[in-house]
Amino acid sequence: MAQLSYREAVAAGIAQEMRRDERVVLFGEDTAAAGGVFKTTVGLFEEFGPRRVKDTPISELAILGAAMGAAMTGLRPVAEIMFSDFLACCWDYVANEIAKTRYMSNGQITLPLVIRTANGAGSRFGAQHSQSVENWAMAVPGLKVVAPSNPADAKGLLAAAIRDPDPVVFFEHKSLFANKGEVPEGEHVEPLGKAKVLREGGDATIVALAAMVPRALKAAEMLAADHGIQASVIDVRSLVPLDARTLLREASRTGRVFTVEENPRLCGWGAEIASLVQEEVFGALKGPVIRITTPHVPLPAADQLEDAVVPSAARIASEVKSALESRRAPMSRTETQKWT
């Protein structure tokens, strides 16, 4: 095992696949000699040279247009969109072209490409550079959607995404770039569509993604230490494909499910999981699925305001504790008549 930061693990995953397959190419704004704006591509230009690692103009349309053309002609491009917010600038290519080409060509044309992008809050970049937009991509048929929470998964899931025959949108969380962890040396690949149970407990199941995973783990420790509540924590890792089997098994086991989402509440990915759980294992639930989210507001730039809207470990612990302790009293006749 090697101790790598999340950003170093991203570079390691790309390098692993570029060494293995000469069809893998990398391009984006400042991804070459500069090593990326977030230093996630350091060393790749020096190892693989200007033929396979290229800087692009400041144009998201140009980047994804080149990626699509490269994939159609036999390469396996890894294209970087600097901030996930900027996917809005090239969303037609993502949602209408890249996601649809295999279907519309009846499988004659495949697009094995990865769109890497820096996602999420925590860096005080304001409303146009701090959004979590994984639910945008999740809503588009034809895209796979991945968001790692730790360095080992950053390397392993990125390798799997590069090998995948379909387009993958790969969200790298900005607030995790400096986090360090053990990463397998040599070839390391994690399967797409497989969630991971990081902590086991019998009282509740907390489902989280990307930067919310370490916060969910901390909240689970707080619940155990302060209140004797034992919570499982699941790292979703992949929204599409979604590991429904693991989610439903854990939901059935504890009977209480909480999703922790950084994206705004309206139409967040947790709503899909809540729907799935309540449709498939309703009889095993001891209470409603609770969504802990960022409110439906633009992300503020001020540090105290940003921290106030994004779910924290303390808020997660508080909401789980409150929900588990609440007991619904039977409705009065007046209340019953109100809803009938």
Residue pairs with C-beta under 8 A, 6 or more apart in sequence:
1 182
1 183
1 184
1 185
2 182
2 183
2 184
2 185
3 180
3 181
3 182
3 183
4 12
4 151
4 155
4 180
4 181
4 183
5 151
5 177
5 178
5 179
5 180
6 148
6 150
6 151
6 154
6 172
6 173
6 176
6 177
6 178
6 179
6 180
6 181
7 38
7 39
7 40
7 42
7 177
7 178
8 42
8 151
9 151
9 152
9 154
9 155
9 181
9 183
10 40
10 41
10 116
10 154
10 155
10 158
10 172
11 40
11 41
11 42
11 43
11 44
12 155
12 183
13 154
13 155
13 156
13 157
13 158
13 159
13 162
13 188
14 24
14 26
14 41
14 44
14 78
14 158
14 162
15 43
15 44
15 47
15 48
16 155
16 159
16 187
16 188
17 24
17 76
17 158
17 159
17 162
17 163
18 24
18 26
18 44
18 47
18 48
18 52
20 187
21 76
21 162
22 52
23 74
23 75
23 76
24 52
24 75
24 76
24 77
24 78
24 162
25 52
25 53
25 54
25 70
25 75
25 76
25 77
25 78
26 41
26 44
26 48
26 52
26 53
26 54
26 77
26 78
26 79
26 80
27 53
27 54
27 55
27 56
27 63
27 66
27 67
27 77
27 78
27 79
27 80
28 36
28 41
28 55
28 56
28 63
28 79
28 80
28 81
28 82
28 116
29 37
29 55
29 56
29 57
29 58
29 63
29 80
29 82
30 36
30 37
30 55
30 82
31 41
31 44
31 45
31 53
31 54
31 55
31 56
31 80
32 41
32 44
32 45
32 50
32 53
32 54
32 55
33 45
33 55
34 55
35 41
35 42
35 43
35 44
35 45
36 42
36 80
37 82
37 118
38 118
38 172
38 174
38 177
39 177
40 80
40 116
40 172
40 177
41 53
41 80
44 53
45 53
56 62
56 63
56 66
60 81
60 86
60 87
60 89
60 90
61 89
61 90
61 93
63 79
63 80
63 81
63 90
64 79
64 81
64 90
64 93
64 94
64 98
64 115
65 93
66 77
66 79
67 77
67 79
67 98
67 113
67 115
68 93
68 97
68 98
68 101
68 111
68 113
70 77
70 113
71 77
71 110
71 111
71 112
71 113
71 167
72 101
72 109
72 111
76 112
76 113
76 162
77 113
77 114
78 113
78 114
78 116
78 162
79 113
79 114
79 115
79 116
80 115
80 116
80 117
81 87
81 90
81 115
81 116
81 117
82 117
82 118
83 117
83 118
83 125
83 129
84 117
84 118
84 119
84 120
84 131
84 132
84 133
84 134
84 171
85 128
85 129
85 130
85 131
85 133
86 117
87 94
87 115
87 117
87 133
87 136
87 137
87 169
91 136
94 115
94 137
94 140
94 143
94 169
95 140
98 111
98 113
98 115
98 142
98 143
98 167
99 140
99 141
99 142
99 143
99 167
100 142
101 109
101 111
102 109
102 110
102 111
102 142
102 166
103 141
103 142
110 165
110 166
111 166
111 167
112 164
112 165
112 166
112 167
113 167
113 168
114 158
114 161
114 162
114 164
114 167
114 168
114 169
114 170
115 167
115 168
115 169
115 170
116 158
116 170
116 172
117 169
117 170
117 171
117 172
118 172
118 173
118 174
119 131
119 132
119 133
119 134
119 147
119 171
119 172
119 173
119 174
119 210
120 130
120 131
120 132
120 171
120 173
120 174
120 175
120 210
120 211
120 262
121 130
121 131
121 132
121 174
121 175
121 211
121 262
121 294
121 299
121 306
121 310
122 130
122 173
122 174
122 175
122 211
122 306
122 310
123 129
123 130
123 174
123 175
124 130
124 301
124 302
124 303
124 306
125 174
125 301
126 299
126 300
126 301
127 298
127 299
127 300
127 301
130 299
130 301
130 306
131 263
131 299
132 171
132 210
132 261
132 262
132 263
132 294
133 171
133 263
134 145
134 147
134 169
134 171
134 209
134 210
134 239
134 263
134 269
135 239
135 263
135 267
135 268
135 269
137 143
137 145
137 169
137 171
137 239
137 240
138 145
138 239
138 240
138 269
138 272
139 267
142 166
142 167
143 166
143 167
143 168
143 169
143 240
144 161
144 164
144 166
144 167
144 168
144 169
144 192
144 238
144 240
144 241
145 168
145 169
145 171
145 238
145 239
145 240
146 157
146 161
146 168
146 169
146 170
146 171
146 192
146 237
146 238
146 239
147 170
147 171
147 173
147 209
147 210
147 236
147 237
147 238
147 239
148 154
148 157
148 158
148 172
148 210
148 237
149 173
149 176
149 208
149 209
149 210
149 211
149 212
149 213
149 214
149 235
149 237
150 176
150 179
150 181
150 213
150 214
151 179
151 180
151 181
151 182
151 183
152 181
152 182
152 183
152 184
152 188
152 190
153 190
153 196
153 235
153 237
154 172
155 183
155 184
155 188
156 184
156 188
156 189
156 190
157 170
157 190
157 192
157 237
157 238
158 170
159 187
159 188
159 189
159 190
160 189
160 190
160 191
160 192
161 168
161 170
161 192
163 189
164 192
168 192
171 210
173 210
173 211
175 211
176 210
176 211
176 214
179 214
190 237
192 238
192 241
193 238
193 241
193 242
193 243
194 237
194 238
194 243
194 246
195 234
195 235
195 236
195 237
195 238
195 243
195 246
195 247
196 234
196 235
196 237
197 232
197 233
197 234
197 246
197 250
198 213
198 217
198 233
198 234
198 235
199 217
199 220
199 231
199 232
199 233
200 232
201 220
201 224
201 229
201 230
201 231
201 232
201 254
202 230
202 232
202 253
202 254
203 229
203 230
203 231
203 254
203 256
203 324
204 223
204 229
204 230
204 231
204 232
204 254
204 256
204 257
204 258
204 320
204 324
205 231
205 232
205 234
205 250
205 251
205 253
205 254
205 256
205 257
205 258
206 216
206 219
206 220
206 231
206 232
206 233
206 234
206 258
206 259
206 260
206 316
206 320
207 234
207 236
207 247
207 257
207 258
207 259
207 260
207 270
207 273
208 215
208 216
208 233
208 234
208 235
208 236
208 259
208 260
209 235
209 236
209 237
209 239
209 260
209 261
209 262
209 269
210 262
211 262
212 260
212 261
212 262
212 311
213 233
213 235
215 260
215 311
215 312
215 313
215 316
216 233
216 260
216 313
216 316
217 233
218 313
219 231
219 313
219 314
219 316
219 317
219 320
220 230
220 231
220 232
220 233
220 317
222 313
222 314
222 317
223 229
223 230
223 231
223 317
223 320
223 321
224 230
224 231
226 317
227 321
229 320
229 321
229 324
231 254
231 320
232 250
232 253
232 254
234 246
234 247
234 250
236 242
236 243
236 247
236 269
236 273
237 243
239 269
242 272
242 273
242 276
244 276
244 280
247 273
247 276
247 277
248 276
248 277
248 280
248 281
250 257
251 257
251 277
251 281
251 284
251 285
252 281
252 284
255 284
255 285
255 286
255 287
256 285
256 286
256 287
256 290
256 323
256 324
257 273
257 274
257 277
257 285
257 289
257 290
258 289
258 290
258 291
258 292
258 316
258 319
258 320
258 323
259 268
259 269
259 270
259 273
259 274
259 289
259 290
259 291
259 292
259 293
260 270
260 292
260 293
260 311
260 316
261 268
261 269
261 270
261 291
261 292
261 293
261 294
261 311
262 293
262 294
262 310
262 311
263 269
263 293
263 294
264 293
264 294
264 295
264 296
264 297
265 291
265 293
265 294
265 295
265 296
266 296
268 291
268 293
270 291
270 293
271 291
273 289
274 289
274 291
277 285
277 289
278 285
278 288
278 289
287 323
287 324
287 326
290 319
290 320
290 323
292 311
292 315
292 316
292 319
293 311
294 309
294 310
294 311
295 309
297 309
299 306
299 309
299 310
300 306
300 309
331 339
